[in-house]
Amino acid sequence: MVVEKKEFSVGKVVKTTLIVILVIAVVCAIIYALYRYFTPDYDDDFDDDFDDAFDDDDDLFDEEESSAVAAED
C-alpha cells in the first residue's frame, strides 16, 4: 500500500484563505444591506414629533403676544 503525500503550496493556501474571507465579507454585506433596507427609519418619526412640539410652542407664544397687544388697547 502506497500512501501519497499531498504537498500544499503556500500560494494555494493563501488563495483559498482569501476566497473564504471574501465570501464571508460579501455575505455580511448582503445581510447588512437587507437589514438597512427593511429596518424602518425612526429619524423621520423623531423629526415629526420634534417639529410638532416646536410648532406647539410657537402657538403658545402667539397667544401670549396677542393677549399682551389686546391688554395694551
Phi, psi and omega in degrees: 000126182253125179259123179268134177269130176269131178259129179259126176275153182296321180298321180292320179294317180295317180298314180296319179297316179295321178297317179297316180296318180294321178296317178297319180295319179294317179297317178296320179295320178294316179297318179295319179296318177295321177299313180295327181288318185270346179280129180294153181269106183280346179296323179297318178296319179296315180298320179296316179295319179296316179296320179297316180294321180293319178295325178296323178295323178297320179296323179296315180292325178297320179294320180294320180293319181291326178287327178291321178293320180292326180290329180289329183285000000 
